[in-house]
Amino acid sequence: MKTRTLFARWLLLAASLSLALASAYGWLSFLVNGIAYSDLIGLDGRDDQMAMLGHRAYVGLALGAGCEAILVSAVAWFLLPPSDSKRIRIFTSLAAGFGIAFLTLVAIKGI
């Protein structure tokens, strides 16, 4: 195996691990801020805190879903055979990534 190909695979692996950690942080942030938001429902004078927690929850949701989409796309790119054309690999990996992220959002939010 060429050194350049081996370096590219290690770089993809490192980027995938970083994206997995960022995605996990995003989902955890969404979960924690959503729980805190639901605890404040019905209390008087907590509207500004509810707005802040709601915003943080949606930022965590966007971070988790975005990193997950890029992560799945990178893994799909890695797993597809290099003999396919680059257009097919790009389209398939992006479709897989954003399809999985959309299905996760549907499961989480019930869109």
C-alpha positions in Angstrom: 0.0 0.0 0.0 1.3 3.4 -0.9 2.4 5.7 1.9 0.1 8.5 0.7 -3.0 6.1 0.8 -2.1 4.9 4.2 -1.7 8.5 5.5 -5.1 9.4 4.0 -6.7 6.5 5.7 -5.2 7.4 9.1 -6.2 11.0 8.6 -9.8 9.9 7.8 -9.8 7.7 10.9 -8.6 10.6 13.1 -11.2 13.0 11.6 -14.0 10.4 12.0 -13.1 9.9 15.7 -13.1 13.7 16.2 -16.5 14.0 14.5 -17.8 11.1 16.6 -16.8 13.0 19.8 -18.3 16.2 18.6 -21.5 14.5 17.6 -21.7 12.8 21.0 -21.2 16.2 22.7 -23.9 17.7 20.6 -26.4 15.0 21.4 -25.6 15.1 25.1 -25.9 18.9 25.1 -29.3 18.6 23.4 -30.4 16.0 26.0 -29.2 17.9 29.1 -30.6 21.3 28.0 -33.9 19.7 27.0 -34.2 18.2 30.5 -33.4 21.5 32.2 -35.9 23.3 29.9 -38.7 20.8 30.8 -38.0 21.3 34.5 -38.6 25.1 34.2 -41.9 24.8 32.4 -44.6 26.3 34.5 -42.4 28.4 36.8 -43.0 32.1 36.9 -40.2 34.5 36.0 -38.0 31.9 34.2 -38.8 32.9 30.6 -35.3 34.2 29.9 -33.7 31.0 31.2 -36.1 28.9 29.2 -35.2 30.8 26.1 -31.5 30.3 26.7 -31.9 26.6 27.4 -34.1 26.1 24.4 -31.6 27.8 22.2 -28.7 25.8 23.6 -30.7 22.6 23.0 -31.3 23.4 19.4 -27.6 24.3 18.9 -26.7 20.9 20.4 -29.2 19.2 18.1 -27.7 21.0 15.0 -24.2 20.1 16.1 -25.0 16.5 16.7 -26.9 16.0 13.5 -24.4 17.9 11.4 -21.4 16.0 12.8 -23.2 12.8 12.4 -24.0 13.5 8.7 -20.4 14.3 8.0 -19.2 11.3 10.0 -21.4 8.8 8.1 -20.5 10.4 4.8 -16.8 9.9 5.6 -17.2 6.3 6.7 -19.3 5.6 3.6 -16.6 7.1 1.4 -14.0 4.9 3.1 -16.1 1.8 2.7 -17.0 2.2 -1.0 -14.7 0.5 -3.4 -12.2 2.9 -5.0 -12.9 1.4 -8.4 -16.2 3.3 -8.6 -16.2 6.7 -10.2 -15.8 9.6 -7.9 -19.2 11.0 -8.6 -20.9 7.8 -7.6 -18.8 7.7 -4.4 -19.5 11.3 -3.5 -23.3 11.0 -4.2 -23.6 7.7 -2.3 -21.6 8.9 0.7 -23.5 12.2 1.0 -26.9 10.5 0.5 -26.0 7.9 3.2 -24.8 10.6 5.6 -27.6 13.0 5.3 -30.2 10.2 5.1 -29.0 8.7 8.4 -28.9 12.2 10.0 -32.5 12.9 8.8 -33.7 9.6 10.1 -32.1 10.3 13.5 -33.8 13.7 13.5 -37.1 12.1 12.7 -36.6 9.6 15.6 -35.6 12.4 18.0 -37.9 15.2 17.2 -40.7 13.4 15.4 -40.6 15.7 12.4 
